[in-house]
Amino acid sequence: MGYGFSTSYLLRIFGITRSSYYRRKKPLFFLKKAKTGRRRNYCLKTNGEKFEDKELEKLLKGIYSRVNPYEPEYYLKVLGSKKLSKYFLNEFGIIVNHKKVHRMRKKLGYVRKYWPKQHHPVRRSTQHEIDRTGILWEADIKYITTIQEGNIALLDIIDVYSREIVGSYLGKSCKCKDFTRTLGRAMLYQETVPQLVRTDNGSLFTANYTREYFEKNEIIQEFGIKHHPDSQAFIESQHSNVQREFVAMNVFERAEDVYRKYQVYMDFYHNLRPHGSLKYMTPQAFKKHCSISMIQSVKA
């Protein structure tokens, strides 16, 4: 072939069938072109202006350099890349992909270690279709350790639809009267009486005083399944956030210290922290959006 002989002649001489021969038209090796990256050193703002990556890095450094726990912005450092990208959009109008934010955080050494999650089937007490606020609330107690006064009880009541903390109580102990008093203040502040309140089987929730209070106010009290925290998934999830984002970020001397810092954290939680379950809106923004447009219902 390379010396003037035809292909059919050589195949016939060597006894090779014509159908088994394929001529290699390409060389045995070739140089692969290097891929040109599409990354740019800027992102855009909602008004069309460019925002340099260096300025975005300065914003990240400013967030992670905050040391005052009495500022709501102090707790921004606990957010992941997705929620930080939504925070930049909501507060500064910066349109930046969460992948770029993650690359920057990794470059600056701000990415925390990831722990694998164990998935297990959800078991709830009863499922309800929730299409507005003020229908289903969940309540639970968490204990926070202080240096001088030991454990402090934290009672939170959450609105399942908007994820708003409608009532909180902090004290050295939490009795049934503290719970009903906190619930009454929450109803007064929200100007509504919930149809259902879901709790665990703690003594303050199962007390006769609590039962009579619910009957008097015509509220259905629903108890979760024993040894299955998924039956109160929303408040349990919130208290895991409190542990990770609030307790782990602070040192508490006394109950007064917990109270002051928790007020700041609640400001951050309601007004700055985007929630993935609320389409990356804050609880306050979600509540305002609900009053303007219809949002899909929640199964709880």
Buried (B, 14 or more C-beta within 10 A) or exposed (E): EEEEEEEEEEBEEEEEEEEEEEEEEEEEEEEEEEEEEEEEEBBBBEEEEEBEBEEBBEBBEEBBEBEEBEEBBBBBBBBBBBBBBBBBBBEBEBEBEBEBBBBBBEEEEBBEEEEEEEEEEEEBBEEBEBEBBBBBBBBBBBEBEBEEBEEBBBBBBBBBBBBBBBBBBBEEEBBBEBBBBBBEBBBEEBEBEBBBBBBBEBEBBBBEEBEEBBEEBEBEBBBBBEEBBBBBBBBBBBBEBBEEBBBEBBEBEEBEBBBEBBEBBBBBBBEBBBBEEBEBBBBBBBBEBBEEEEBEEBEB
